[in-house]
């Protein structure tokens, strides 16, 4: 397969190398799969990425397929000859052989045993903590990344819209979740962005509810959380509906409350806004209505190559939003024994001059009776 060039990935690696050089490390070991993919376009299972000091090397247990278009020409592949070897240990040895003095590693991704093995394999290397430098680099997305998220959102909207046109009463949560995931793939997704959640009746409104064999009944709330993965990028959408009849008063009131909180959170997504202020905008509406004690610990989070990225939109979160950062806004309320409401969108932070936050997931948020 012919090699390819990948300028965005080359620029990302150069930026990381410069960051680490400024901190005194002349080589970098990246082991987190999403970070490897961000820096190279590929993340073969079990591989690690070594940056410098002489060249960039993808260390792998077996020959990687290179994905679409082949591996970048500036990236050398080092395949371990010994079955069961550790690519990270091999990478540390390569760094030492290239006369690196200090190796920055992702301590938050390495086990204690693996960290010790690195030190044993290359005792002359000083190991430094890379921290979350790559994750911080990943916060702001470029146009290509946002395009992938936009397509993922379109796929999720299509799958959800088709399901809502089918007969739902009598079908199980598990069956509906499996059908949604099949529809995602039918429309071009690599797969679901995360395990699809379908909750009915008393299960509705629970964050991350694992589908059961409970069947949809007339008058139920039906809450759905799903997402598509497209070229590695993941989006998220959540909606709540009423099944088969005119909603009860309590359902309308609860839905309107969560909708108001979600709208407040979306409207707070402006460049320069504090993460915790976005959370507060949505949370205070639900707290004022008496639901503050049972809310999720966050109102939203970043999305990208992982479904739960930085930033976290939470009460104690520190930091400010930048333009071109994709996030979710997903408040919800669950009433034990009765059910609840979750509304979840993926948006991209944009300045007011550009029209404000860009909504990627566009399925209606009207309370539909299906």
C-alpha positions in Angstrom: 0.0 0.0 0.0 1.5 3.3 -1.0 2.5 5.8 1.7 0.6 9.0 2.2 1.3 12.4 3.7 -0.8 13.8 6.4 0.1 17.4 7.1 -2.4 18.0 10.0 -0.9 15.1 11.9 2.7 16.2 11.2 1.8 19.7 12.5 0.2 18.1 15.6 3.3 16.0 16.3 5.6 19.0 15.8 3.5 21.0 18.3 3.7 18.3 20.9 7.4 17.8 20.4 8.0 21.5 20.9 5.9 21.5 24.0 7.9 18.7 25.5 11.3 20.1 24.4 10.3 23.3 26.3 9.7 21.2 29.4 13.1 19.4 29.0 12.1 16.2 27.3 13.7 15.3 23.9 11.6 12.3 23.3 7.9 11.5 23.8 6.0 8.2 24.3 2.3 8.3 23.6 0.3 5.2 24.6 -3.3 6.3 24.8 -5.1 5.0 21.6 -7.1 8.2 20.9 -4.0 10.3 21.3 -2.0 8.1 18.9 -4.8 8.4 16.3 -4.9 12.2 16.8 -1.2 12.4 16.1 -0.9 9.9 13.2 -4.4 9.2 11.8 -4.0 5.5 12.9 -4.1 3.5 16.2 -3.5 -0.2 15.6 -4.4 -2.2 18.7 -1.6 -2.3 21.2 0.6 0.2 19.4 2.5 3.1 20.9 4.0 6.2 19.3 7.6 7.4 19.9 8.4 11.0 18.9 12.1 11.7 18.4 14.7 12.6 19.0 15.6 11.5 15.4 12.4 10.2 13.9 8.8 9.3 14.7 8.1 5.6 15.1 4.9 3.6 15.5 5.9 0.5 17.6 3.5 -2.4 17.0 3.2 -6.1 17.8 2.2 -6.9 14.2 2.2 -5.2 10.8 -0.6 -2.5 10.9 -2.8 -2.2 7.9 -2.3 1.6 7.7 -6.0 2.3 7.3 -7.3 4.2 4.3 -4.5 5.4 2.0 -1.6 3.8 3.9 0.6 5.0 6.7 2.1 8.5 6.5 5.5 8.4 4.7 7.2 10.3 7.5 6.2 7.7 10.1 8.4 4.6 10.5 6.8 1.4 11.7 8.8 -0.8 14.1 7.3 -4.3 14.4 8.3 -6.4 17.4 9.8 -9.7 16.5 9.1 -11.3 20.0 5.5 -12.4 20.5 4.1 -11.0 23.7 6.6 -8.1 23.8 5.6 -4.7 25.1 5.7 -2.0 22.5 6.1 0.7 25.2 9.2 -1.0 26.5 10.6 -1.4 23.0 9.9 2.3 22.3 11.9 3.3 25.5 14.8 1.2 24.3 14.7 2.9 20.9 14.7 6.3 22.5 17.7 5.3 24.6 19.5 4.0 21.5 18.9 7.3 19.8 20.6 9.0 22.8 17.5 10.7 24.2 18.1 12.1 27.6 14.5 12.4 28.9 11.3 10.6 27.8 7.9 12.2 28.5 5.2 9.5 29.1 1.5 9.5 29.7 1.6 8.5 33.4 -2.2 8.8 33.6 -2.5 6.0 31.0 0.4 3.7 32.2 0.1 1.1 34.9 2.6 1.2 37.7 4.1 -2.1 36.5 4.5 -0.8 32.9 6.1 2.5 34.2 8.6 0.4 36.1 9.3 -1.7 33.1 10.2 1.4 31.1 12.7 2.4 33.7 14.2 -1.0 33.8 14.5 -1.2 30.0 16.2 2.2 29.7 17.7 3.1 33.1 19.7 6.0 31.6 16.5 7.7 30.5 14.9 10.2 32.8 11.1 9.6 32.7 8.9 12.7 32.9 5.2 13.1 33.0 3.6 14.2 29.8 0.4 14.9 31.6 -2.7 15.6 29.5 -0.8 17.6 26.9 -2.2 15.7 24.0 -5.8 15.9 25.4 -5.4 19.7 25.7 -4.2 19.9 22.1 -7.3 17.9 21.1 -9.7 20.4 22.7 -10.0 22.8 19.7 -11.1 20.9 16.6 -10.0 21.9 13.0 -12.4 22.0 10.1 -11.9 18.4 9.1 -12.6 17.2 12.6 -15.7 19.2 12.8 -16.8 17.9 9.4 -16.5 14.4 10.7 -18.6 15.2 13.8 -21.2 16.9 11.6 -21.5 13.8 9.4 -21.7 11.6 12.6 -24.5 13.8 13.9 -26.4 13.5 10.6 -26.1 9.7 10.7 -27.5 9.6 14.3 -30.3 12.0 13.4 -31.2 9.7 10.4 -31.2 6.5 12.5 -33.3 8.1 15.3 -35.8 9.6 12.8 -36.4 6.3 11.1 -37.0 4.5 14.4 -39.6 7.1 15.4 -41.6 6.3 12.3 -41.9 2.6 13.2 -44.3 0.8 15.6 -42.9 1.0 19.1 -45.5 -0.3 21.5 -44.7 -3.9 22.6 -41.0 -3.8 21.6 -38.3 -4.2 24.2 -35.7 -1.6 25.2 -33.0 -4.0 24.1 -34.6 -4.6 20.7 -34.9 -0.9 20.0 -31.3 -0.3 21.0 -30.0 -3.0 18.6 -32.2 -1.6 15.8 -30.8 1.9 16.3 -27.2 0.6 16.2 -27.9 -1.4 13.0 -29.4 1.8 11.4 -26.3 3.7 12.3 -24.1 1.3 10.4 -26.6 1.2 7.5 -26.2 5.0 7.1 -22.4 4.9 7.0 -21.2 4.9 10.7 -18.3 2.8 11.7 -20.5 1.8 14.6 -22.1 3.4 17.7 -20.2 6.1 19.5 -21.1 4.4 22.8 -23.6 1.7 24.0 -27.0 2.9 22.9 -29.4 3.7 25.8 -33.1 3.1 25.6 -35.3 3.6 28.7 -39.0 3.2 28.9 -41.5 4.0 31.6 -39.8 4.0 35.0 -36.4 3.5 33.3 -36.7 6.7 31.2 -34.5 9.6 32.0 -31.7 7.6 33.6 -28.2 8.6 32.3 -26.5 5.7 30.7 -29.4 3.3 31.3 -28.6 -0.2 30.0 -31.5 -1.5 27.9 -33.6 -4.3 29.5 -36.3 -6.6 28.3 -39.0 -4.2 29.5 -41.5 -3.6 26.7 -42.8 -0.2 25.6 -46.3 0.6 26.9 -48.9 3.2 26.2 -48.3 6.4 28.1 -44.6 5.7 28.8 -41.9 8.2 28.5 -39.3 6.8 26.1 -35.8 8.2 26.4 -33.1 7.4 23.9 -29.4 8.2 24.0 -27.3 7.3 21.0 -24.3 8.4 18.9 -22.5 7.6 15.7 -18.8 7.0 15.1 -17.5 8.3 11.8 -13.8 8.2 10.9 -13.1 7.9 14.6 -15.1 10.9 15.6 -18.1 10.5 17.9 -21.2 12.5 18.5 -24.1 12.2 21.0 -27.8 12.9 20.9 -30.5 12.3 23.5 -34.3 12.7 23.2 -37.4 11.9 25.2 -40.9 11.2 23.8 -44.3 10.0 25.1 -45.7 6.8 23.7 -49.1 6.5 22.1 -51.2 9.1 23.8 -51.5 12.7 24.9 -48.9 13.4 27.6 -50.0 13.7 31.2 -49.7 17.0 32.9 -46.7 15.9 35.0 -45.0 14.7 31.9 -45.5 18.0 30.1 -44.3 20.0 33.1 -41.2 17.9 33.6 -40.3 18.0 30.0 -40.7 21.8 29.8 -38.5 22.1 32.8 -35.6 20.0 31.4 -36.0 21.7 28.0 -35.6 25.1 29.6 -32.5 23.9 31.4 -31.0 22.5 28.2 -31.8 25.7 26.3 -30.1 27.8 29.0 -27.0 25.6 28.8 -26.9 25.8 25.0 -27.2 29.6 25.1 -24.3 29.8 27.6 -21.9 28.2 25.1 -19.8 31.2 24.1 -16.1 31.6 23.7 -14.6 32.7 27.0 -17.4 31.3 29.1 -16.3 29.4 32.2 -17.0 25.7 32.1 -18.8 25.9 35.5 -20.9 28.8 34.3 -22.4 26.7 31.5 -23.2 24.0 34.0 -24.7 26.6 36.4 -26.9 28.0 33.7 -28.7 24.7 33.3 -28.4 23.3 36.8 -29.9 26.3 38.6 -33.2 25.9 36.7 -33.5 22.3 37.8 -32.3 23.1 41.4 -34.8 25.9 41.7 -37.6 23.4 40.9 -36.4 21.1 43.7 -34.4 18.5 41.7 -30.9 19.7 42.7 -30.0 16.7 44.9 -30.4 14.1 42.2 -28.7 15.7 39.2 -25.8 14.2 37.4 -22.3 15.6 38.4 -22.0 17.4 35.1 -24.2 19.0 32.5 -22.0 18.2 29.5 -18.6 17.3 28.2 -16.4 17.4 25.1 -16.6 15.0 22.2 -14.2 13.9 19.5 -12.1 10.8 19.1 -13.6 9.8 22.5 -17.2 10.3 23.6 -16.2 11.7 27.0 -13.4 14.2 26.4 -12.3 17.4 28.0 -13.8 19.9 28.8 -16.1 18.8 31.6 -19.1 21.2 32.1 -19.4 20.7 35.9 -19.8 22.8 39.0 -16.1 22.7 40.0 -14.6 22.6 36.5 -11.9 25.1 35.9 -11.3 26.7 32.5 -12.9 28.7 29.7 -14.4 27.6 26.4 -12.7 28.3 23.1 -14.3 28.6 19.7 -14.4 25.4 17.7 -14.7 23.2 20.8 -17.5 20.6 20.4 -19.4 19.7 23.6 -22.7 18.1 24.7 -25.4 19.8 26.8 -27.4 17.0 28.4 -29.4 17.8 31.6 -31.9 15.3 32.8 -34.3 14.5 35.7 -35.4 11.0 36.7 -38.2 10.4 39.2 -37.9 7.0 40.8 -40.7 4.7 39.9 -42.2 7.1 37.3 -39.5 7.9 34.8 -37.9 11.1 33.5 -36.6 13.3 30.8 -33.1 13.7 29.2 -32.3 16.0 26.3 -28.9 15.9 24.8 -27.3 17.8 21.9 -23.8 18.0 20.4 -22.8 21.5 19.6 -19.7 23.4 18.5 -18.8 26.6 20.3 -18.9 29.6 18.0 -18.7 33.4 18.6 -21.9 35.4 18.4 -20.6 37.0 15.2 -20.7 33.6 13.6 -24.2 32.8 14.7 -23.5 31.4 18.2 -23.2 27.7 19.0 -23.6 25.4 16.0 -26.1 22.7 16.7 -25.0 19.4 15.1 -27.9 17.2 16.3 -31.1 18.6 14.8 -33.8 16.0 15.6 -36.8 18.0 17.0 -36.9 18.6 20.7 -40.7 19.0 20.7 -42.4 16.6 23.1 -43.9 14.2 20.5 -46.6 11.6 21.3 -45.5 8.6 19.2 
